[in-house]
Amino acid sequence: MESDLSGISLREEKLAENWEANRISTYHYLSSLIELAHQRSILKFSKNKMILVRYPKWSPTLHKRPDETLRKQISEAYAKGQIGDQELEFLEKELSSLLARWDAQWREISSERMKLRYSR
């Protein structure tokens, strides 16, 4: 599991290197970051689910909302003219699906807490 997360981090670093060297487009860079955020979200949730169920106060650290940094990067890229209107629209839809996954994971944690009769 940990190696999978480090693999995602390595892929993010390589993407950043390629983007900074102008080998890939800003759109490709951002869409790939969103895809990796989906993968990270799945892995971290499966790894930390029971901890989050039992210790909700740890949730801000273990299960952060994944879209905030990406949303800022997308806005900046659009403001600089690095992505167009259609690309912005597509990236925002992808971000919405990432946030929907995060919300579903929280509902799953809440449901599990109720089943186990833990306080909310």
KEMARLO-792698 format. One line per field, with one value per atom (N, C-alpha, C): x, y negated, z; chain; atom name; residue number from 1; residue in three letters. Coordinates in steps of 0.1 Angstrom, whole numbers. Last residue first. Layout:
<recs>
px X ...
py Y ...
pz Z ...
mol A ...
atom CA ...
seq NUM ...
type ALA ...
</recs>
This chain:
<recs>
px -212 -209 -199 -202 -208 -204 -209 -199 -206 -222 -228 -217 -216 -208 -212 -233 -235 -228 -222 -236 -238 -198 -198 -212 -207 -200 -199 -217 -226 -220 -194 -205 -214 -180 -174 -185 -197 -194 -188 -196 -209 -207 -169 -174 -187 -171 -162 -166 -187 -192 -183 -169 -182 -187 -149 -146 -158 -164 -159 -155 -170 -181 -176 -144 -151 -163 -141 -131 -138 -161 -162 -152 -152 -165 -166 -129 -128 -140 -141 -133 -131 -153 -162 -154 -131 -140 -149 -120 -112 -121 -140 -137 -130 -138 -151 -148 -112 -116 -128 -114 -106 -109 -132 -136 -127 -115 -128 -133 -80 -92 -104 -50 -61 -72 -34 -27 -37 -42 -45 -38 -41 -29 -31 -65 -63 -51 -61 -71 -68 -41 -38 -48 -56 -44 -41 -75 -79 -68 -59 -67 -71 -48 -39 -47 -72 -64 -55 -79 -89 -81 -58 -60 -69 -62 -50 -52 -89 -86 -73 -95 -96 -92 -95 -84 -85 -97 -104 -94 -80 -82 -90 -77 -86 -90 -59 -58 -67 -64 -51 -51 -91 -85 -71 -95 -99 -93 -91 -79 -82 -115 -108 -95 -126 -129 -121 -117 -111 -114 -131 -129 -124 -130 -143 -142 -104 -113 -126 -94 -89 -99 -107 -111 -106 -95 -109 -113 -69 -72 -87 -67 -57 -62 -88 -88 -79 -80 -92 -92 -56 -56 -68 -67 -57 -56 -85 -89 -79 -68 -80 -84 -50 -45 -57 -67 -60 -55 -74 -84 -78 -49 -56 -68 -44 -36 -42 -64 -64 -56 -53 -67 -68 -29 -29 -43 -39 -32 -31 -50 -59 -52 -26 -37 -47 -12 -6 -17 -29 -25 -20 -29 -42 -38 -3 -9 -21 14 6 1 49 34 27 73 71 57 81 73 72 93 102 94 71 80 90 61 53 62 81 77 70 79 92 89 53 57 70 55 46 50 73 77 68 57 70 74 37 34 46 51 44 41 58 68 62 33 41 52 26 18 26 45 45 37 37 50 51 14 13 26 25 15 14 39 47 38 18 27 35 8 0 9
py -105 -112 -122 -76 -89 -96 -43 -53 -66 -20 -28 -37 -8 -4 -12 -22 -7 -2 -47 -45 -30 -43 -48 -45 -36 -26 -30 -61 -49 -38 -77 -80 -68 -64 -64 -67 -68 -55 -54 -96 -90 -75 -99 -104 -98 -87 -81 -86 -106 -92 -85 -128 -128 -114 -118 -121 -122 -116 -103 -106 -143 -133 -120 -152 -157 -147 -139 -137 -141 -151 -137 -133 -177 -174 -159 -174 -178 -175 -169 -159 -162 -193 -181 -170 -209 -212 -200 -199 -197 -200 -207 -193 -191 -235 -228 -214 -239 -243 -236 -231 -224 -227 -251 -237 -228 -274 -273 -258 -265 -271 -269 -272 -262 -271 -294 -281 -270 -319 -315 -302 -325 -328 -324 -316 -330 -334 -288 -295 -310 -285 -281 -288 -292 -300 -298 -272 -286 -295 -250 -251 -266 -255 -254 -255 -255 -267 -266 -228 -239 -252 -215 -213 -224 -223 -227 -226 -211 -225 -230 -183 -192 -206 -166 -165 -175 -169 -172 -174 -144 -157 -158 -123 -122 -137 -127 -114 -114 -152 -149 -137 -153 -164 -161 -129 -130 -142 -126 -125 -128 -126 -138 -138 -100 -110 -123 -71 -83 -95 -50 -50 -63 -57 -53 -54 -61 -72 -69 -35 -46 -57 -23 -19 -29 -37 -37 -34 -39 -46 -45 -24 -22 -28 -34 -20 -17 -61 -57 -43 -58 -64 -60 -48 -41 -45 -67 -54 -46 -90 -90 -76 -82 -85 -84 -82 -69 -71 -109 -98 -85 -120 -123 -113 -111 -106 -109 -126 -112 -105 -152 -148 -133 -150 -153 -149 -148 -137 -138 -173 -162 -149 -189 -190 -178 -179 -179 -180 -185 -171 -170 -214 -206 -191 -220 -223 -215 -194 -206 -208 -185 -181 -194 -197 -184 -180 -219 -221 -208 -215 -215 -216 -214 -225 -226 -189 -201 -214 -171 -172 -185 -176 -179 -180 -169 -183 -186 -141 -150 -164 -133 -132 -141 -138 -145 -145 -120 -134 -142 -96 -100 -114 -97 -97 -101 -95 -107 -108 -69 -81 -93 -55 -54 -66 -59 -65 -65 -44 -59 -66 -19 -24 -39 -16 -17 -22 -13 -25 -27 12 0 -13
pz 169 156 159 186 186 173 174 179 178 165 176 182 142 153 166 125 127 139 126 132 134 114 128 134 88 96 111 81 81 90 80 89 91 60 73 83 38 42 56 37 40 45 29 42 46 4 14 28 -9 -7 4 -9 -1 1 -26 -12 -3 -49 -43 -29 -54 -51 -45 -59 -47 -44 -84 -73 -59 -98 -96 -85 -99 -92 -89 -114 -100 -92 -139 -132 -117 -143 -142 -135 -145 -134 -132 -169 -157 -144 -187 -185 -172 -185 -182 -179 -194 -180 -176 -220 -211 -197 -229 -230 -220 -226 -219 -218 -222 -228 -221 -205 -208 -213 -202 -205 -209 -194 -208 -212 -168 -176 -190 -159 -158 -167 -161 -170 -170 -141 -155 -165 -119 -123 -137 -118 -119 -124 -114 -127 -129 -89 -101 -114 -74 -75 -87 -77 -81 -83 -64 -79 -84 -38 -45 -60 -33 -31 -39 -35 -47 -46 -13 -23 -34 21 8 -3 39 35 22 60 48 44 80 72 60 90 86 77 96 88 83 111 97 90 138 129 114 149 151 142 146 136 137 150 155 146 138 152 158 111 117 132 106 105 112 109 118 118 88 101 112 65 68 82 56 68 72 32 42 56 17 21 32 14 21 26 0 14 21 -25 -16 -2 -33 -31 -22 -35 -26 -23 -55 -41 -31 -77 -72 -58 -78 -77 -71 -82 -70 -67 -108 -97 -83 -121 -122 -110 -116 -111 -111 -130 -116 -109 -156 -150 -135 -159 -160 -154 -158 -148 -148 -180 -167 -156 -201 -199 -184 -199 -198 -194 -204 -191 -189 -223 -221 -207 -219 -220 -218 -220 -228 -229 -206 -217 -226 -182 -193 -207 -165 -164 -176 -174 -176 -176 -165 -179 -183 -137 -145 -159 -132 -129 -137 -138 -145 -144 -118 -132 -141 -95 -97 -112 -99 -99 -101 -98 -111 -111 -71 -81 -95 -59 -57 -68 -67 -72 -70 -53 -68 -74 -28 -32 -47 -28 -26 -30 -32 -42 -41 -9 -22 -33 9 10 -3 0 0 0
mol A A A A A A A A A A A A A A A A A A A A A A A A A A A A A A A A A A A A A A A A A A A A A A A A A A A A A A A A A A A A A A A A A A A A A A A A A A A A A A A A A A A A A A A A A A A A A A A A A A A A A A A A A A A A A A A A A A A A A A A A A A A A A A A A A A A A A A A A A A A A A A A A A A A A A A A A A A A A A A A A A A A A A A A A A A A A A A A A A A A A A A A A A A A A A A A A A A A A A A A A A A A A A A A A A A A A A A A A A A A A A A A A A A A A A A A A A A A A A A A A A A A A A A A A A A A A A A A A A A A A A A A A A A A A A A A A A A A A A A A A A A A A A A A A A A A A A A A A A A A A A A A A A A A A A A A A A A A A A A A A A A A A A A A A A A A A A A A A A A A A A A A A A A A A A A A A A A A A A A A A
atom N CA C N CA C N CA C N CA C N CA C N CA C N CA C N CA C N CA C N CA C N CA C N CA C N CA C N CA C N CA C N CA C N CA C N CA C N CA C N CA C N CA C N CA C N CA C N CA C N CA C N CA C N CA C N CA C N CA C N CA C N CA C N CA C N CA C N CA C N CA C N CA C N CA C N CA C N CA C N CA C N CA C N CA C N CA C N CA C N CA C N CA C N CA C N CA C N CA C N CA C N CA C N CA C N CA C N CA C N CA C N CA C N CA C N CA C N CA C N CA C N CA C N CA C N CA C N CA C N CA C N CA C N CA C N CA C N CA C N CA C N CA C N CA C N CA C N CA C N CA C N CA C N CA C N CA C N CA C N CA C N CA C N CA C N CA C N CA C N CA C N CA C N CA C N CA C N CA C N CA C N CA C N CA C N CA C N CA C N CA C N CA C N CA C N CA C N CA C N CA C N CA C N CA C N CA C N CA C N CA C N CA C N CA C N CA C N CA C N CA C N CA C N CA C N CA C N CA C N CA C N CA C N CA C N CA C N CA C N CA C
seq 120 120 120 119 119 119 118 118 118 117 117 117 116 116 116 115 115 115 114 114 114 113 113 113 112 112 112 111 111 111 110 110 110 109 109 109 108 108 108 107 107 107 106 106 106 105 105 105 104 104 104 103 103 103 102 102 102 101 101 101 100 100 100 99 99 99 98 98 98 97 97 97 96 96 96 95 95 95 94 94 94 93 93 93 92 92 92 91 91 91 90 90 90 89 89 89 88 88 88 87 87 87 86 86 86 85 85 85 84 84 84 83 83 83 82 82 82 81 81 81 80 80 80 79 79 79 78 78 78 77 77 77 76 76 76 75 75 75 74 74 74 73 73 73 72 72 72 71 71 71 70 70 70 69 69 69 68 68 68 67 67 67 66 66 66 65 65 65 64 64 64 63 63 63 62 62 62 61 61 61 60 60 60 59 59 59 58 58 58 57 57 57 56 56 56 55 55 55 54 54 54 53 53 53 52 52 52 51 51 51 50 50 50 49 49 49 48 48 48 47 47 47 46 46 46 45 45 45 44 44 44 43 43 43 42 42 42 41 41 41 40 40 40 39 39 39 38 38 38 37 37 37 36 36 36 35 35 35 34 34 34 33 33 33 32 32 32 31 31 31 30 30 30 29 29 29 28 28 28 27 27 27 26 26 26 25 25 25 24 24 24 23 23 23 22 22 22 21 21 21 20 20 20 19 19 19 18 18 18 17 17 17 16 16 16 15 15 15 14 14 14 13 13 13 12 12 12 11 11 11 10 10 10 9 9 9 8 8 8 7 7 7 6 6 6 5 5 5 4 4 4 3 3 3 2 2 2 1 1 1
type ARG ARG ARG SER SER SER TYR TYR TYR ARG ARG ARG LEU LEU LEU LYS LYS LYS MET MET MET ARG ARG ARG GLU GLU GLU SER SER SER SER SER SER ILE ILE ILE GLU GLU GLU ARG ARG ARG TRP TRP TRP GLN GLN GLN ALA ALA ALA ASP ASP ASP TRP TRP TRP ARG ARG ARG ALA ALA ALA LEU LEU LEU LEU LEU LEU SER SER SER SER SER SER LEU LEU LEU GLU GLU GLU LYS LYS LYS GLU GLU GLU LEU LEU LEU PHE PHE PHE GLU GLU GLU LEU LEU LEU GLU GLU GLU GLN GLN GLN ASP ASP ASP GLY GLY GLY ILE ILE ILE GLN GLN GLN GLY GLY GLY LYS LYS LYS ALA ALA ALA TYR TYR TYR ALA ALA ALA GLU GLU GLU SER SER SER ILE ILE ILE GLN GLN GLN LYS LYS LYS ARG ARG ARG LEU LEU LEU THR THR THR GLU GLU GLU ASP ASP ASP PRO PRO PRO ARG ARG ARG LYS LYS LYS HIS HIS HIS LEU LEU LEU THR THR THR PRO PRO PRO SER SER SER TRP TRP TRP LYS LYS LYS PRO PRO PRO TYR TYR TYR ARG ARG ARG VAL VAL VAL LEU LEU LEU ILE ILE ILE MET MET MET LYS LYS LYS ASN ASN ASN LYS LYS LYS SER SER SER PHE PHE PHE LYS LYS LYS LEU LEU LEU ILE ILE ILE SER SER SER ARG ARG ARG GLN GLN GLN HIS HIS HIS ALA ALA ALA LEU LEU LEU GLU GLU GLU ILE ILE ILE LEU LEU LEU SER SER SER SER SER SER LEU LEU LEU TYR TYR TYR HIS HIS HIS TYR TYR TYR THR THR THR SER SER SER ILE ILE ILE ARG ARG ARG ASN ASN ASN ALA ALA ALA GLU GLU GLU TRP TRP TRP ASN ASN ASN GLU GLU GLU ALA ALA ALA LEU LEU LEU LYS LYS LYS GLU GLU GLU GLU GLU GLU ARG ARG ARG LEU LEU LEU SER SER SER ILE ILE ILE GLY GLY GLY SER SER SER LEU LEU LEU ASP ASP ASP SER SER SER GLU GLU GLU MET MET MET
</recs>
